[in-house]
């Protein structure tokens, strides 16, 4: 299976701690290879098999206290 990048917009992040919290939750998903976040625009990019599961990504972001929608 080829890994592709999937992009989401995360709302509610205001600081580096927010970014770290989201990164930690998403990184814990099985099959995630890369997690990249930009605080300035709220962009989350996920690469790996788990990236195909929008529900799992959104649930991980919500577990960190934020919300995400596919970009």
C-alpha positions in Angstrom: 0.0 0.0 0.0 1.3 3.4 -0.9 1.2 6.1 1.7 -0.2 9.4 0.7 -0.4 12.8 2.4 -3.8 13.8 3.8 -4.4 17.3 4.9 -6.8 18.6 7.6 -7.5 22.0 9.1 -7.4 22.1 12.8 -9.2 24.8 14.7 -8.5 26.0 18.2 -4.7 25.7 18.3 -3.2 28.9 19.7 0.3 27.9 20.9 3.2 25.4 20.5 1.7 23.3 23.3 -1.5 22.9 21.3 0.6 21.7 18.3 2.5 19.3 20.5 -0.8 17.9 21.9 -2.3 17.3 18.5 1.0 15.8 17.2 1.2 13.4 20.1 -2.4 12.1 19.7 -2.2 11.7 16.0 1.3 10.1 16.1 -0.1 7.4 18.4 -2.4 6.0 15.7 -1.2 2.7 14.2 0.1 3.2 10.7 0.9 6.9 11.0 4.4 7.6 9.5 4.6 11.4 9.5 2.7 14.2 11.3 3.3 17.8 10.3 1.5 20.8 11.8 1.6 24.5 11.1 0.2 26.7 13.9 -0.1 29.7 11.7 -2.7 28.2 9.4 -3.9 25.2 11.4 -2.8 22.8 8.7 -2.2 19.2 9.7 -0.6 16.8 7.2 -0.6 13.1 8.0 1.1 10.4 6.0 0.7 6.6 6.5 -2.0 3.9 6.3 -4.0 5.5 9.2 -4.1 8.7 7.3 -6.8 7.2 5.1 -9.2 7.0 8.1 -10.7 10.5 8.5 -12.7 9.3 11.5 -9.5 8.1 13.3 -7.7 11.3 12.6 -10.6 13.5 13.7 -11.0 11.4 16.9 -7.3 11.8 17.7 -7.5 15.6 17.2 -10.6 15.8 19.3 -8.9 13.7 22.1 -6.3 16.5 22.2 -9.1 19.0 22.6 -9.4 20.5 19.1 -11.5 19.8 15.9 -10.4 19.0 12.4 -11.9 18.9 9.0 -10.4 17.6 5.7 -8.8 20.4 3.7 
